[in-house]
């Protein structure tokens, strides 16, 4: 009785044909498959993964053409009804007796006069967030704001004050 065998899939005999599924064994080191390198991708993270509706959702945008060091843009989506607490800056807390210097234009016009105001005992956060400041008009546009005596000389020469 003569038999012919093809590569592990079909066996032919004189009487009948038998089909056998043979599983290949993969032993040893796997083949090196080149990994696909993505140029752009997005990852999403949840503060509470089991209940995403409770916490914040963080979305990180990656783009290797812009930067290879990490995400170039991050988004934070807060849950419904979330309100952040408002910070009230302290008035009158100085920075080790350093002056707070502000350069502003008196209005939004192109020919508006540029002025400088110096506070000796104020907090820069209070000055930046205050609605009204003494000596500064309500419609003034703030150009520069800094802490230290070095800004006085620097901005006097820059704005010709």
C-alpha positions in Angstrom: 0.0 0.0 0.0 1.5 3.2 -1.1 0.8 6.6 0.6 1.6 10.1 -0.5 1.7 12.8 2.1 1.7 16.5 1.4 2.9 19.1 3.9 1.0 18.3 7.1 -2.5 19.3 5.8 -3.9 16.5 3.6 -3.3 12.8 3.7 -4.2 10.8 0.6 -4.7 7.1 0.7 -5.9 4.7 -1.9 -9.3 4.3 -0.4 -10.2 7.7 1.0 -8.9 11.2 1.6 -8.3 12.3 5.2 -7.8 16.0 6.2 -6.0 16.7 9.4 -5.3 20.1 10.9 -1.8 20.2 12.2 -0.9 23.0 14.6 2.6 24.4 14.1 4.7 24.6 17.2 6.4 28.0 17.8 9.4 27.4 20.1 12.4 29.6 20.8 12.8 33.3 20.2 9.9 35.0 18.3 10.6 36.6 15.0 11.5 40.3 15.0 8.5 42.2 13.9 9.1 45.9 13.3 6.8 47.9 15.5 4.6 50.6 14.0 5.8 54.0 15.1 2.9 56.4 15.4 3.3 60.1 14.5 0.1 61.3 16.2 -2.0 59.7 19.0 -4.3 60.6 21.9 -4.5 59.0 25.3 -7.4 59.4 27.7 -7.2 59.0 31.5 -10.0 59.1 34.1 -9.6 60.2 37.7 -11.9 57.3 38.7 -11.7 54.6 36.0 -14.5 52.5 37.5 -16.9 55.5 37.5 -15.8 58.0 34.9 -18.8 60.3 35.4 -17.6 61.2 38.9 -14.1 62.5 38.3 -12.1 64.5 35.8 -11.2 63.3 32.3 -7.7 64.0 31.1 -6.9 64.0 27.4 -3.2 64.0 26.3 -2.4 64.9 22.6 1.0 63.6 21.3 2.6 64.6 18.0 6.2 63.6 17.2 6.5 66.3 14.5 5.9 69.0 17.2 7.8 67.5 20.2 9.2 64.1 21.1 9.4 64.9 24.8 5.8 64.4 25.7 2.3 65.7 25.0 2.0 69.1 23.2 -1.5 69.7 24.5 -3.5 68.5 27.5 -7.2 68.9 28.2 -9.0 68.5 31.5 -12.7 68.0 31.3 -14.3 68.5 34.7 -17.5 66.7 35.8 -20.9 68.5 35.7 -21.5 70.9 38.5 -17.8 71.3 39.3 -16.7 74.8 40.6 -13.2 75.7 41.5 -12.6 77.7 44.7 -11.8 81.4 44.2 -8.6 82.6 45.6 -8.7 86.0 47.3 -5.2 87.6 47.3 -4.0 89.2 50.5 -3.8 93.0 50.4 -0.8 94.6 52.0 1.7 91.7 52.1 4.9 92.9 50.7 7.7 90.9 49.0 10.6 91.6 51.5 10.2 95.4 50.9 10.6 95.1 47.1 8.4 97.4 45.1 5.7 96.2 42.7 6.0 98.1 39.4 3.3 98.4 36.8 3.5 100.0 33.3 0.1 100.9 31.8 -1.5 102.9 29.0 -4.2 105.3 30.1 -6.7 104.1 27.4 -6.9 101.7 24.5 -6.1 104.5 21.9 -2.9 104.4 19.9 -1.8 107.8 21.1 -2.6 107.0 24.8 0.0 108.1 27.3 2.2 105.4 28.9 2.7 105.7 32.7 4.4 103.8 35.5 2.9 103.2 39.0 5.0 101.8 41.9 3.6 100.3 45.1 5.9 99.7 48.1 3.8 97.4 50.3 1.4 95.5 48.0 1.0 91.9 46.8 1.4 91.5 43.0 -1.5 89.1 43.0 -3.8 91.7 44.5 -2.6 94.3 42.0 -3.1 92.0 39.0 -6.7 91.0 40.1 -8.0 94.2 41.6 -10.8 95.9 39.8 -9.8 99.4 40.8 -6.4 100.7 41.8 -5.6 104.1 43.1 -3.8 106.3 40.5 -4.8 103.9 37.6 -7.8 104.7 35.4 -10.6 102.2 35.0 -10.0 101.8 31.2 -6.2 101.5 31.5 -4.4 98.7 29.7 -1.7 96.9 31.7 1.5 96.4 29.7 4.0 95.2 32.3 3.9 94.1 35.9 6.8 92.9 38.0 8.4 92.9 41.5 11.8 94.5 42.1 13.7 97.7 41.6 15.5 96.5 38.5 12.2 96.7 36.6 11.9 100.5 37.3 15.1 101.3 35.4 14.5 98.7 32.7 11.0 99.9 31.8 11.8 103.6 32.2 14.4 103.2 29.3 12.1 100.9 27.3 9.0 103.1 27.4 10.9 106.5 27.6 9.3 107.4 30.9 
